[in-house]
Amino acid sequence: MLLTYSMPGQELVCFTLVLISQTSVIYPIKCAASYHTRIVPHPPDLLKWVKREGGFVHQALKISPQQQDDTTYGLGLVASQDIPKGSLLISLPHHIPLKFEADDADSRLSSSVVSTLWEHLAEELWAMKLGLRLLQERAKVGSFWWPYISNLPETYSAPIFFQGEDIKNLQYAPLLYQVNKRCRFLLDFDQAVRRNLESLKPNDHPFGGQEVDASSLGWAMSAVSSRAFRLYGKMTADGTRNNVPMLLPLIDMCNHSFKPNAQILQEEDKENDKSQIKAETDIKQDNPLLLNYGYLSNDFFLLDYGFVIPSNPYDTIELKYDGALLDAASMAAGIPQPNFSSPAAWQQQILSQLNLAGEAPILKVTLGGLEVVEGRLLAALRVLLASDVETVRKHDLNTLKSLSAETPLGIANEVTAFRIIIALCAIALEHFPTKIMEDESLLKQGVSANSELAIQFRIQKKSVIIDVMRNLSGRMKLLSSKDTASA
Ligand SMILES: C[S@@+](CC[C@H](N)C(=O)[O-])C[C@H]1O[C@@H](n2cnc3c(N)ncnc32)[C@H](O)[C@@H]1O
């Protein structure tokens, strides 16, 4: 089904909706377009608009397409000459950011209908809350923010827009679950919006009479999740200031790096807050301005921003803690008579303290990232492999959870725990339908941009697992050599 979403006097944006299964999960999908493409072909000059509105833009800044190692970053900000560390790069007066604060006269929506919808959204759906505001401004003829909105990308590469085949191409259940959840939310919210809008007179319509559907809601949510910053909002009655998500025109043209050369700052002033970025390092001519969006896993980068970071040190994989799975892993590791499914009462007690057993356990555990093995999983294995309750009780939970606390329960206990985690990793790898080599050869053959993104994502997940296996094998070797030396 092809749907169109049109705005008066503005370009058409097309979306397709594809029915994936009988359970009526429908995924909105974008038209093929480059991530450079803006919602109008020749939008107004954003730098000039910010300056005209009283903002400051460093004279060496320009907007241009960004590419690195075959990856397109869309547009970005670039230094056209050397900029010294500490320089002010951009400063936005308080009226330029697009935000939504409940008591904000500027942002009071013209229709109580949208306010009602907004109130029904849970706090974690802040991207949709601000998205509604963005859609409203996009629909408004003569909006103050039109010079900004017209410079936004026409399409996004977040997986809610992937075709069914590319969603499957991700091969990673926790992400598939999140994508499904977002798609389902958009479809349900689409219905709620329609119900609220259907009886309105044209003059009361909050979106200028334009149809709002799952695709346009998805566009708005992706625009916000990939560009908004959480900064201080207005001072509340008790003198505190809430964190408010806001869109910062021009500043949001900065792409991401874990080694940024620019930093976002808020000049706190009761009446007249300014959102600014400053140079955190010297910036050489032709270098892009880069901000750190956060130390996030690739799941968040892909879901919210539509890109994947190769060799991301913060990337992790999720596993479900399960005694039977641990038994299977120890069998695979050649460790006889595993007994993880029926721990002793004292072990069960520690599992409850680790939140891996008891009334409302949190069974999601992670491997990879800076921690390598989530402390709760490591502690559980150390404890379940220990036969002597007294030795275990000599250590506090934090020591048992720490990989750098070397062999708290002895070398043999540690080596066995590592062997089981390595076997868990092997089981997790087996669950992926393809191997990295096959993925790489698919990429070499050439695939669509979204397929490439999905395949890169799963390659990175498999790499996380392999890195954990390598890390633990290295530690095991070291322990074995220590053991031999001390024997
Ligand atoms: C805040 S916007 C930055 C401006 C954006 N490039 C544009 O064209 O409007 C964030 C988006 O930029 C792109 N991006 C930013 N950093 C990136 C990176 N390190 N690798 C790939 N894409 C990146 C992604 O499309 C992301 O959703």
The ligand as a Gaussian input file, in Angstrom:
#p B3LYP/6-31G(d) Opt

LIG

0 1
 C       22.097000      14.744000      14.821000
 S       21.990000      14.171000      13.199000
 C       23.491000      14.792000      12.484000
 C       23.219000      15.465000      11.146000
 C       22.865000      14.517000      10.055000
 N       24.061000      13.851000       9.542000
 C       22.120000      15.180000       8.931000
 O       22.402000      14.885000       7.771000
 O       21.203000      15.963000       9.182000
 C       22.298000      12.458000      13.477000
 C       22.328000      11.620000      12.228000
 O       23.577000      11.777000      11.536000
 C       24.077000      10.523000      11.066000
 N       25.307000      10.210000      11.827000
 C       25.802000      10.908000      12.869000
 N       26.955000      10.378000      13.301000
 C       27.197000       9.295000      12.546000
 C       28.224000       8.299000      12.537000
 N       29.242000       8.333000      13.393000
 N       28.143000       7.311000      11.616000
 C       27.108000       7.277000      10.730000
 N       26.092000       8.185000      10.697000
 C       26.142000       9.182000      11.585000
 C       22.974000       9.512000      11.361000
 O       22.143000       9.465000      10.232000
 C       22.244000      10.146000      12.535000
 O       20.894000       9.752000      12.644000

